[in-house]
């Protein structure tokens, strides 16, 4: 039974983390990078849930942790999208490589 | 018995959903397709949460990730990009070799660690109360402070998001 095995979930989580890393580097736009970050956070949440189900004595704690990860991901996405708007309005581009000057 | 086989088939379906969705989310050059892939992967993860005894988390996953985060990113794409810029992104990815090497290296190291680790269960693992009542009770008593703090973080994030976009407009940043 593959669904009753801890390693299955861990492998899926690692897969999501690595794909997120890959997407972070190769996307040409900041929204694409944001999508990859969400993928990584999702993998982290799955990891917590898997350990919670198979190894932890109290099944509530992992669920709460995953809920908090979801809440933080929502907050992070809101901030990131508004930052992308601000940057986009200033530079008229969303390519991270063209946004290279600072103003002090 | 048939029930067990059916659940296994659905488990494989969820895994396929995750793998395919994540691949689309990462490799698609059209951002709208990437968001759809992300939503697909989130649905698959919600299915896995069902197998991990937590239907509440599965529903929250669909509600928060698919319903809120993905929709927000879709708004970000629709408001922020002109079709001309979308066409410019379609030129192709950058840093592909670097990204491949990094992600494959991470995958290899973590898989090595996974295959060599013997996980030891804590005492009394696998049992316990998965009900929503137990979750709510702990959230209101032992983790009450964390719960309140995350509400504050969410509120500040929303206010900050409005403030950032609004300030840029008022100062006429261009």
Interface residues (C-beta under 8 A of the other chain):
Chain A: X1 X2 X3 X6 X7 X9 X10 X11 X12 X14 X15 X16 X17 X18 X19 X20 X21 X22 X23 X24 X25 X26 X27 X28 X29 X31 X32 X34 X35 X36 X38 X39 X42 X45 X46 X49 X50 X52 X53 X54 X55 X56 X57 X58 X59 X60 X61 X63 X64 X66 X67 X68 X70 X71 X72 X73 X74 X75 X76 X77 X78 X79 X81 X82 X83 X84 X85 X86 X88 X89 X90 X92 X93 X94 X95 X97
Chain B: X4 X7 X8 X11 X12 X15 X18 X19 X22 X23 X25 X26 X27 X29 X31 X34 X35 X38 X41 X42 X45 X48 X49 X51 X52 X53 X54 X56 X57 X60 X61 X64 X65 X68 X69 X72 X73 X75 X76 X77 X79 X80 X81 X85 X88 X89 X91 X92 X93 X94 X95 X96 X98 X99 X100 X102 X103 X104 X106 X107 X110 X111 X114 X119 X120 X121 X122 X123 X124 X125 X126 X127 X128 X129 X130 X134 X135 X138 X139 X143 X146 X150 X153 X154 X157 X158 X160 X161 X162 X164 X165 X167 X168 X169 X173 X174
